[in-house]
Amino acid sequence: MTMRSIADRARAGEPLRDVLIIDCHTHMGRWPNFHIPHGGNAESMLQAMDTVGIDVACVTAMASVGPDYRYGNDLVMDALRRYPERFVGYVTINPHYPDGVKAELDRCFAVPGMKGIKVHQSFHGVTIDYKTYHPAYETAEERGCPVLIHVWGHADVAAASRIAAHYPGAQIIMAHAGAEVRAMEEAIAAVNRLDNAYVDLALSLAYEGNVEWFVREMGAHKILFGTDMPFFDPRPTFGRVALADIQEEEKRAIFGLNMKRLLKLE
């Protein structure tokens, strides 16, 4: 019996039980100027994940990129302990507490399921290559782990590209793929130039056909499924991949196989 296509099953609202889906870009908790249903706790995230069949969510806490990085990291570690098969954690550090950066990385990476690092320089009010972020990049270099960086506009793409070039062992994910169309073009060029640079699909400005454009310009192996949940409902991003006019194996790579490789999951 021939397996129906991903697009056909998605249109019918059927689960993609044979497709690994890893969301590389999610958050946990509340944020002041966004509607976060049910508080964005682990249980409400699992409910949202199950609506589209997301197997694993890579998560950083809202509090970590905001007022209290240790408290936010504690929330993530609690979710990892309670739902080890559904969540992977990013350690989030705050560059304004330079003496605590390395200690926090060591504390969090001691917990099973912590597999990456999150940098959100926009909320921290510094640049991606700010001096006190570098211990995090050095740790990513040593571990060969992913660093999810908030990349929004030309300057951020350029800075993230410099970090990727300087730390070739770190796997640099340009979140939002640069966010703006012209910046996306620059992100595509960087990904094609750098073996360790990737983009995710957590796009606040998702123009029609953007998945097909990305695949055409850089291939599917450097594109990661990310939703920015619970800032945004995960279903539109799911649909953009499931219904994209690309090959089935390309959809599988984007949905989960690429991130599985970066996370070194079994």
C-alpha positions as CSV (number, residue, x, y, z in Angstrom):
1,M,0.0,0.0,0.0
2,T,1.4,3.4,-1.0
3,M,1.9,5.9,1.8
4,R,-0.1,9.1,1.1
5,S,1.9,12.3,0.8
6,I,2.7,14.6,3.8
7,A,0.6,17.3,2.1
8,D,-2.4,15.1,1.5
9,R,-2.3,13.9,5.1
10,A,-1.9,17.4,6.4
11,R,-4.9,18.6,4.4
12,A,-7.0,15.8,5.8
13,G,-5.9,16.7,9.4
14,E,-4.2,13.4,9.9
15,P,-1.2,13.0,12.2
16,L,2.2,12.5,10.5
17,R,3.1,9.5,12.7
18,D,6.0,8.5,10.5
19,V,7.6,12.0,10.4
20,L,9.9,13.2,13.1
21,I,9.1,16.8,14.0
22,I,11.5,18.8,16.2
23,D,10.6,22.4,16.9
24,C,14.1,24.1,17.3
25,H,12.7,27.4,18.5
26,T,10.2,27.6,21.4
27,H,9.8,29.5,24.6
28,M,8.2,28.8,28.0
29,G,6.2,31.2,30.3
30,R,4.6,34.6,30.0
31,W,5.6,37.7,28.1
32,P,4.0,41.1,28.9
33,N,2.8,42.3,25.4
34,F,1.8,38.9,23.9
35,H,-1.2,36.8,24.6
36,I,0.2,33.5,26.0
37,P,-2.7,31.1,26.4
38,H,-2.6,29.1,29.7
39,G,0.6,30.8,30.8
40,G,2.9,28.9,28.3
41,N,3.7,26.2,30.9
42,A,5.0,22.8,29.9
43,E,1.6,21.2,29.9
44,S,0.0,23.8,27.6
45,M,3.0,23.6,25.3
46,L,2.5,19.8,25.1
47,Q,-1.1,20.4,24.2
48,A,-0.1,22.7,21.4
49,M,2.6,20.4,20.2
50,D,0.2,17.5,20.0
51,T,-2.2,19.5,17.8
52,V,0.3,19.2,14.9
53,G,2.4,16.2,16.0
54,I,5.5,18.0,17.2
55,D,7.6,15.3,18.9
56,V,10.2,17.4,20.6
57,A,10.4,21.1,21.4
58,C,13.7,22.9,22.0
59,V,12.9,25.4,24.7
60,T,14.2,28.5,26.4
61,A,12.2,30.4,29.1
62,M,10.8,33.8,28.6
63,A,12.2,34.8,32.0
64,S,15.7,33.8,30.9
65,V,15.8,36.3,28.1
66,G,14.0,38.8,30.3
67,P,14.4,39.6,34.0
68,D,15.9,36.4,35.6
69,Y,18.0,34.0,33.6
70,R,18.6,31.6,36.5
71,Y,14.9,31.3,37.3
72,G,14.1,30.8,33.6
73,N,16.7,28.1,33.2
74,D,15.3,26.4,36.3
75,L,11.9,26.3,34.6
76,V,13.4,24.7,31.6
77,M,15.3,22.1,33.7
78,D,12.1,21.3,35.5
79,A,10.4,20.5,32.2
80,L,13.3,18.4,31.1
81,R,13.1,16.3,34.3
82,R,9.3,15.8,34.0
83,Y,9.1,15.3,30.2
84,P,12.5,14.1,29.1
85,E,11.2,12.7,25.8
86,R,9.3,15.8,24.8
87,F,11.7,18.7,25.6
88,V,15.3,19.7,24.9
89,G,16.7,22.7,26.7
90,Y,18.7,25.7,25.7
91,V,20.9,27.4,28.4
92,T,20.2,31.1,28.3
93,I,22.8,33.4,29.7
94,N,22.8,37.1,30.5
95,P,25.8,39.1,29.3
96,H,25.2,41.7,32.0
97,Y,26.3,39.2,34.7
98,P,29.7,38.2,33.2
99,D,30.9,36.5,36.3
100,G,28.0,34.1,36.2
101,V,28.1,33.1,32.5
102,K,30.5,30.1,32.8
103,A,29.0,29.0,36.1
104,E,25.5,29.0,34.6
105,L,26.6,27.1,31.5
106,D,28.2,24.4,33.7
107,R,25.2,24.2,36.1
108,C,22.7,23.8,33.3
109,F,24.7,21.4,31.1
110,A,25.0,19.1,34.0
111,V,21.2,18.3,33.6
112,P,20.3,15.7,31.0
113,G,18.4,17.1,28.1
114,M,20.3,20.5,28.0
115,K,21.8,20.4,24.6
116,G,22.1,24.0,23.3
117,I,22.5,27.7,24.1
118,K,20.2,30.6,23.5
119,V,21.3,34.2,22.8
120,H,18.8,37.0,22.7
121,Q,20.9,40.2,22.4
122,S,17.9,42.3,21.4
123,F,16.3,42.0,24.9
124,H,19.7,42.3,26.5
125,G,20.5,45.5,24.7
126,V,23.9,44.5,23.3
127,T,25.2,43.0,20.1
128,I,25.5,39.3,19.1
129,D,29.3,39.6,19.3
130,Y,29.3,41.4,22.6
131,K,32.4,40.4,24.7
132,T,30.6,38.6,27.5
133,Y,28.7,36.3,25.1
134,H,32.0,34.7,24.0
135,P,32.2,32.2,26.9
136,A,28.9,30.8,25.6
137,Y,30.3,30.5,22.1
138,E,33.5,28.9,23.4
139,T,31.4,26.4,25.2
140,A,29.4,25.7,22.1
141,E,32.6,25.2,20.2
142,E,33.9,22.7,22.8
143,R,30.6,20.8,22.8
144,G,29.8,21.1,19.1
145,C,26.3,22.1,20.2
146,P,23.7,24.5,18.6
147,V,23.4,28.2,19.5
148,L,20.0,29.7,18.7
149,I,20.6,33.4,18.1
150,H,17.9,36.0,17.7
151,V,18.8,37.4,14.2
152,W,16.8,40.4,13.1
153,G,18.1,42.5,10.2
154,H,21.4,43.1,8.3
155,A,23.6,43.9,11.3
156,D,22.5,40.7,13.1
157,V,23.1,38.5,10.1
158,A,26.6,40.0,9.7
159,A,27.4,39.5,13.4
160,A,26.1,35.9,13.5
161,S,28.1,35.2,10.4
162,R,31.2,36.4,12.1
163,I,30.5,34.3,15.2
164,A,30.0,31.2,13.0
165,A,33.3,31.8,11.1
166,H,35.2,32.4,14.4
167,Y,33.7,29.3,16.1
168,P,33.5,26.6,13.4
169,G,32.7,23.9,15.9
170,A,29.6,25.6,17.2
171,Q,26.4,25.1,15.2
172,I,24.9,28.6,14.7
173,I,21.2,28.8,14.1
174,M,20.0,32.2,12.7
175,A,16.6,32.4,14.3
176,H,13.9,34.1,12.1
177,A,16.4,33.6,9.1
178,G,17.2,37.3,9.4
179,A,13.5,38.4,9.7
180,E,13.5,40.9,6.8
181,V,13.5,39.9,3.2
182,R,16.8,41.6,2.3
183,A,18.4,40.3,5.5
184,M,17.1,36.8,4.6
185,E,19.0,37.0,1.3
186,E,22.2,37.8,3.3
187,A,21.4,34.9,5.7
188,I,21.1,32.5,2.7
189,A,24.5,33.7,1.4
190,A,26.0,33.1,4.9
191,V,24.5,29.6,5.2
192,N,25.9,28.7,1.8
193,R,29.3,30.0,2.8
194,L,29.6,28.6,6.3
195,D,29.3,24.8,7.1
196,N,28.0,25.5,10.6
197,A,25.3,28.1,9.9
198,Y,21.6,27.4,9.7
199,V,18.3,29.2,9.6
200,D,15.0,28.4,11.2
201,L,11.4,29.0,10.0
202,A,10.2,31.0,13.0
203,L,9.3,33.9,10.7
204,S,7.2,36.8,12.0
205,L,7.0,38.0,8.3
206,A,6.3,34.8,6.3
207,Y,5.9,35.7,2.7
208,E,4.2,33.3,0.4
209,G,6.5,30.6,-0.9
210,N,9.3,31.4,1.5
211,V,10.0,27.7,2.2
212,E,10.3,26.9,-1.5
213,W,12.6,29.9,-1.9
214,F,14.9,28.8,1.0
215,V,15.1,25.2,-0.4
216,R,15.9,26.4,-3.9
217,E,18.6,28.8,-2.7
218,M,20.4,26.8,0.0
219,G,19.0,23.3,0.0
220,A,16.8,21.6,2.7
221,H,19.7,20.4,4.9
222,K,20.4,23.8,6.4
223,I,16.7,24.7,7.2
224,L,15.2,24.0,10.6
225,F,11.5,23.8,11.7
226,G,10.9,26.4,14.3
227,T,7.6,28.1,15.4
228,D,8.4,30.6,18.2
229,M,5.7,29.0,20.2
230,P,4.0,30.2,22.4
231,F,4.6,33.7,20.9
232,F,2.9,32.2,17.9
233,D,0.5,29.3,17.1
234,P,2.6,26.4,15.7
235,R,0.0,25.4,13.1
236,P,0.8,28.0,10.4
237,T,4.5,27.1,10.3
238,F,3.6,23.4,10.2
239,G,1.4,24.1,7.3
240,R,4.0,26.1,5.4
241,V,6.3,23.0,5.5
242,A,3.7,20.3,5.1
243,L,2.1,22.0,2.1
244,A,5.3,23.4,0.5
245,D,6.0,22.5,-3.1
246,I,9.2,20.6,-2.3
247,Q,10.2,16.9,-2.2
248,E,9.0,14.6,0.6
249,E,12.6,13.9,1.8
250,E,13.2,17.7,2.0
251,K,10.1,18.1,4.2
252,R,11.4,15.3,6.5
253,A,14.8,16.9,6.7
254,I,13.3,20.3,7.6
255,F,10.7,18.9,10.0
256,G,13.1,17.0,12.2
257,L,16.1,15.1,10.7
258,N,18.3,18.2,10.4
259,M,17.8,19.2,14.1
260,K,18.2,15.6,15.2
261,R,21.6,15.6,13.6
262,L,22.6,18.9,15.3
263,L,21.4,17.7,18.7
264,K,23.1,14.3,18.3
265,L,20.0,12.5,19.2
266,E,19.7,8.7,18.8
